[in-house]
Amino acid sequence: MANKETFSQKQRIVSLDQFRGYTVAGMFLVNFLGGYMGVPTILQHKNTFCSYADTIMPHFLFAVGFAYRLTFLRRLQRQSVRETYMQAVWRNLGLILVGLAVYGLDANYSSWAELSAMGLKGFLLTAFRDSPWQALVHIGVTGLWVLPVIARGTAVRLVFLALCAVANMFVLHTSYYPWTFAVSTNDGGPLGFLTWTIPLLMGSITYDIVAAHSARNAIRPILIWAVALMLLGYGLSCITTIKQAWAGVPGNRGILAWFVEPPFVPPSRPVDMWTMCQRTGSTSYQFFGAGFSMLVFAAFLYACDIKTLQVGFFRTFGQNALAAYLIHDVVGETVERSIPHDSPGTLVVLGLLVFFGVTYFFVRHLEKNNIFLRL
């Protein structure tokens, strides 16, 4: 049974690797299927409710926060404070640079005259508008943002988290909401780090719970946190119906008028800044996503650290997540070019299996040769 010593000192935490591997596999599933006709709505990013596809990104930030706290505290024990902080800075900057290389910028100028006429301000406003703000860049920027509190106590991190949530609600109350939702940007855009802070810091708090208890005794407080956060996220999403009811908008009568559809169910009423939405990085979405991440992690904690169960391809993807992420983009693009988006379901499933199989082959080969891509 896991205890404080084993969780804080051992090199790999099985439940975290398995959880991360599941998250990578879930990303493969929704990224490949998302663009095909006939795919169930719950597997697509619709930006009007929280689908299964929308739960994957918070899982990544949650896993990052868990490992961030673990490695940061471990390094503080064996090296200076300055060295520890500088390593964290360079690691997150490295992730941002890799992300920029993978995603590219939005800038596309046909001539030097066009670029020079735009100037530096115009370049920055156009080049960093949409494409760069995806997983790796968000992880790197959010990692830098929480660096001042990652080694602090639970109360400090929770206050920081709450302030970020309030700041995000204020930002979305301005013209930033229609810009992110209607103009199209990724995962909250340039200010997305405000709420990606929520699943990341809850991951760090989950590590504290696991490190302070046996695996069996850690599950109960993790589940309590999970339920509380999911209810908070859903409660915030219901503010939209409260506003509509006060405004006299026609709709359901009685008690149901005050509640939106639960997560994973498409909405029947207009959406706004309170709606669970990955594109805008809404506060309701991030609280629910953080809670759902804790719920899923608790299941892996039980299966892996109490029942000692493991899934081989989760291990392979979980221990080499960055390599898997980079490889899946190339393989997925190649396979998708051969399968039209209106293909029948059998061909899409066949393409999915080929995509999974080829990606797994490469990542497994790296694992067998002890090649792990980490920053």
C-alpha positions in Angstrom: 0.0 0.0 0.0 1.3 3.4 -0.9 2.3 5.8 1.9 3.8 9.2 2.3 7.4 8.0 1.8 6.7 5.9 -1.3 4.7 8.5 -3.1 7.1 11.4 -2.4 10.3 9.4 -3.1 9.7 6.9 -5.8 10.6 7.8 -9.4 7.3 6.9 -11.1 3.8 7.0 -9.6 1.8 4.3 -11.4 -1.6 5.9 -11.0 -0.3 9.2 -12.5 1.3 7.5 -15.4 -1.9 5.5 -16.1 -4.0 8.6 -15.8 -1.8 10.5 -18.1 -1.7 7.7 -20.6 -5.5 7.5 -20.5 -5.6 11.2 -21.2 -3.3 10.9 -24.2 -5.4 8.1 -25.5 -8.6 10.1 -25.0 -6.9 13.0 -26.9 -6.1 10.7 -29.8 -9.7 9.5 -29.9 -11.4 12.9 -30.0 -8.8 14.6 -32.2 -9.1 11.9 -34.8 -12.9 11.5 -34.7 -13.9 15.1 -34.2 -13.8 16.1 -37.8 -15.9 13.2 -39.2 -19.6 13.3 -40.0 -21.8 11.1 -37.9 -19.5 11.1 -34.9 -21.6 11.5 -31.7 -21.8 15.0 -30.4 -20.3 14.0 -27.1 -17.0 13.2 -28.8 -16.8 16.6 -30.5 -15.8 20.1 -29.3 -19.1 22.0 -29.7 -18.2 24.9 -27.4 -21.8 25.2 -26.2 -21.6 22.6 -23.4 -19.0 20.3 -21.8 -18.7 17.2 -23.9 -16.4 14.2 -23.3 -13.9 15.8 -25.7 -13.8 18.9 -23.5 -12.7 16.9 -20.4 -9.4 15.9 -21.9 -7.5 19.2 -21.8 -8.2 19.8 -18.0 -6.8 16.3 -17.5 -3.5 17.4 -19.0 -3.3 20.5 -16.8 -4.3 18.4 -13.7 -1.5 15.9 -14.4 0.9 18.7 -15.0 0.0 20.3 -11.7 0.4 17.0 -9.8 3.8 16.3 -11.3 4.9 20.0 -11.0 4.3 20.1 -7.3 6.0 16.7 -6.8 9.2 17.5 -8.8 9.4 21.1 -7.5 9.3 20.0 -3.8 11.7 17.2 -4.5 14.2 19.5 -6.2 14.0 22.0 -3.3 15.2 19.3 -1.0 18.4 18.7 -3.0 19.3 22.0 -4.6 19.1 25.7 -4.0 15.9 27.7 -4.3 17.3 29.7 -7.2 18.3 26.6 -9.2 14.8 25.1 -8.6 13.0 28.1 -9.8 15.3 28.6 -12.8 14.8 25.0 -13.9 11.0 25.5 -13.8 11.3 28.8 -15.8 13.4 27.1 -18.5 11.2 24.1 -18.7 8.1 26.1 -19.2 9.8 28.4 -21.7 10.9 25.3 -23.5 7.3 24.0 -23.7 6.2 27.3 -25.1 8.9 27.3 -27.8 8.0 23.7 -28.8 4.4 24.7 -28.9 5.1 27.7 -31.1 7.1 25.5 -33.5 4.4 22.9 -33.7 1.3 25.2 -34.0 2.9 28.1 -35.8 1.8 31.7 -35.8 -1.2 33.3 -37.5 1.0 35.7 -39.5 0.9 35.2 -43.2 2.2 38.2 -45.2 2.7 38.3 -48.9 5.3 41.1 -49.0 7.7 43.1 -46.9 5.7 46.2 -47.5 2.6 44.6 -46.0 4.6 43.5 -42.9 6.4 46.8 -42.4 3.1 48.8 -42.8 1.6 46.7 -40.0 4.4 47.5 -37.5 5.4 45.5 -34.4 2.0 46.1 -32.6 0.1 44.9 -35.6 2.3 41.9 -36.0 1.8 40.8 -32.4 -1.9 41.3 -32.5 -2.3 39.2 -35.6 0.5 36.6 -35.2 -0.6 35.5 -31.7 -4.3 35.7 -32.1 -5.4 32.1 -32.5 -3.0 29.3 -33.6 -0.4 29.4 -30.9 -2.9 29.0 -28.0 -3.1 25.3 -27.8 -2.1 22.6 -25.3 1.7 23.0 -25.0 1.7 26.8 -25.0 -1.1 26.9 -22.5 0.7 24.5 -20.2 4.0 26.5 -20.5 2.3 29.9 -19.9 0.2 28.6 -17.0 3.2 26.9 -15.5 5.0 30.2 -15.4 2.0 32.0 -14.0 1.6 29.7 -11.0 5.3 29.4 -10.3 5.2 31.9 -7.4 2.7 29.7 -5.5 3.5 26.2 -6.6 5.6 25.5 -3.5 3.3 27.4 -1.1 0.6 25.9 1.2 -2.9 24.8 0.2 -4.5 28.0 1.4 -2.3 30.3 -0.6 -2.8 28.2 -3.8 -6.6 28.2 -3.3 -6.7 32.0 -2.8 -4.5 32.4 -6.0 -6.9 30.0 -7.8 -10.0 32.0 -6.7 -8.4 35.3 -7.7 -7.7 33.9 -11.1 -11.3 32.7 -11.5 -12.6 36.1 -10.5 -10.2 37.8 -13.0 -11.4 35.5 -15.7 -15.1 36.2 -15.0 -14.3 39.9 -15.2 -12.4 39.5 -18.5 -15.2 37.5 -20.1 -17.7 40.1 -19.0 -15.9 42.5 -21.3 -15.6 42.2 -25.1 -13.1 39.3 -24.6 -16.0 36.8 -24.5 -17.4 37.5 -27.9 -13.9 37.7 -29.3 -12.9 34.2 -28.0 -16.3 32.6 -28.8 -17.3 34.3 -32.1 -14.0 35.3 -33.7 -12.6 31.8 -32.9 -9.6 31.2 -30.7 -8.3 28.2 -28.8 -8.9 27.3 -25.2 -9.3 30.8 -23.8 -6.9 32.5 -26.0 -4.0 34.7 -24.7 -5.7 35.0 -21.3 -6.6 31.4 -21.0 -3.9 30.8 -18.4 -6.2 32.5 -15.8 -8.5 29.5 -15.7 -6.1 26.8 -16.8 -4.7 27.7 -13.4 -7.7 25.9 -11.8 -7.1 22.3 -12.9 -3.3 22.7 -12.6 -3.4 23.9 -9.0 -6.1 21.3 -8.1 -3.6 18.7 -9.5 -1.0 20.1 -7.1 -3.4 19.9 -4.2 -4.3 16.3 -5.2 -0.6 15.4 -4.9 -0.5 16.8 -1.4 -3.5 14.6 -0.5 -1.9 11.5 -1.9 1.5 12.3 -0.4 0.0 12.7 3.1 -2.1 9.5 3.1 -2.1 5.9 2.0 -3.7 5.4 -1.4 -6.8 4.0 0.2 -7.2 6.9 2.7 -6.5 9.5 0.0 -9.5 8.5 -2.2 -12.2 9.9 0.1 -10.9 13.5 0.4 -10.1 13.5 -3.4 -13.7 12.4 -4.1 -15.1 15.1 -1.8 -13.1 17.7 -3.6 -14.1 16.3 -7.0 -17.9 16.4 -6.2 -17.6 19.9 -4.7 -15.8 21.3 -7.7 -18.1 19.7 -10.2 -21.1 21.1 -8.4 -19.5 24.5 -8.3 -18.9 24.4 -12.0 -22.4 23.3 -12.7 -23.8 25.9 -10.4 -21.9 28.7 -12.1 -23.2 27.5 -15.5 -26.8 27.8 -14.2 -26.2 31.6 -13.7 -27.3 32.0 -17.3 -30.8 30.6 -16.6 -31.1 32.8 -13.5 -30.3 35.9 -15.7 -32.8 34.8 -18.3 -35.5 34.1 -15.6 -35.0 37.5 -14.1 -35.1 39.1 -17.6 -38.4 37.3 -18.3 -37.1 35.3 -21.2 -39.6 32.6 -22.2 -38.6 29.1 -21.3 -39.4 26.3 -18.9 -41.6 27.1 -16.0 -41.2 25.9 -12.4 -38.0 24.7 -10.8 -36.5 23.5 -14.1 -36.3 27.1 -15.3 -33.4 27.7 -13.0 -31.2 24.8 -14.2 -29.3 24.3 -17.5 -28.7 20.8 -18.9 -26.1 18.8 -17.0 -22.6 18.3 -18.4 -22.4 16.0 -21.5 -25.9 17.1 -22.6 -26.3 19.7 -25.4 -28.1 22.9 -24.3 -31.6 23.8 -25.2 -31.2 27.5 -24.4 -28.9 30.3 -25.5 -25.3 30.2 -24.1 -23.2 33.0 -22.7 -20.1 33.5 -20.6 -21.3 31.3 -17.8 -21.8 28.3 -20.1 -19.2 25.5 -19.8 -17.1 26.2 -22.9 -13.5 25.1 -23.7 -13.1 27.7 -26.4 -13.6 30.6 -24.0 -12.0 28.8 -21.0 -15.0 29.7 -18.9 -14.8 29.5 -15.2 -17.7 27.0 -14.9 -16.0 24.7 -17.4 -12.7 24.8 -15.6 -14.1 24.1 -12.2 -16.1 21.2 -13.5 -13.1 20.0 -15.5 -10.9 20.1 -12.5 -13.4 18.2 -10.4 -14.0 15.6 -13.1 -10.2 15.2 -13.4 -10.0 14.4 -9.7 -12.8 11.9 -10.0 -11.1 10.1 -12.9 -7.7 10.2 -11.1 -9.3 8.7 -8.0 -10.5 5.7 -10.1 -6.9 5.2 -11.3 -5.6 5.6 -7.8 -7.9 2.8 -6.7 -7.2 0.6 -9.7 -3.4 1.1 -9.8 -2.2 1.7 -6.2 -4.7 -0.5 -4.3 -5.6 -3.2 -6.9 -2.2 -2.9 -8.7 -3.8 -3.0 -12.1 -2.1 -1.5 -15.2 -2.9 -1.1 -18.9 0.2 -1.5 -21.1 -0.6 1.2 -23.7 -1.6 3.7 -21.0 1.9 3.1 -19.4 3.6 3.6 -22.8 1.7 6.9 -23.6 1.8 8.1 -20.0 5.6 7.8 -19.5 6.3 9.5 -22.9 3.4 11.9 -23.2 5.3 14.7 -25.0 6.7 12.3 -27.6 3.2 10.7 -28.1 1.7 14.2 -28.5 4.2 15.2 -31.2 4.0 11.9 -33.1 0.2 11.7 -33.1 -0.1 15.0 -35.0 2.0 13.7 -37.9 0.4 10.3 -38.0 -3.1 11.7 -37.7 -2.7 14.2 -40.5 -1.3 11.4 -42.8 -4.2 9.0 -42.0 -6.9 11.7 -42.2 -5.8 12.7 -45.7 -6.7 9.2 -46.9 -10.1 9.1 -45.3 -12.7 11.7 -46.4 -14.7 13.3 -43.7 -18.0 11.9 -45.0 -16.7 8.3 -45.0 -18.9 5.5 -43.6 -18.4 4.6 -40.0 -16.5 1.3 -40.7 -13.8 3.2 -42.7 -13.5 5.8 -39.9 -13.1 3.2 -37.3 -10.5 1.4 -39.4 -8.6 4.7 -39.8 -8.8 5.2 -36.1 -7.3 1.8 -35.4 -4.5 2.5 -38.0 -3.8 5.9 -36.4 -3.7 4.4 -32.9 -1.6 1.4 -34.0 1.0 3.4 -35.9 1.4 6.0 -33.1 1.7 3.3 -30.5 4.3 1.5 -32.6 6.5 4.6 -32.6 6.1 5.5 -28.9 6.5 1.9 -27.8 9.7 1.7 -29.8 11.0 4.8 -28.0 10.1 3.2 -24.7 11.9 -0.1 -25.5 15.0 1.9 -26.2 14.7 4.0 -23.1 14.1 7.2 -25.1 11.9 9.6 -23.3 11.2 13.1 -24.5 10.9 15.5 -21.6 11.6 19.2 -20.9 
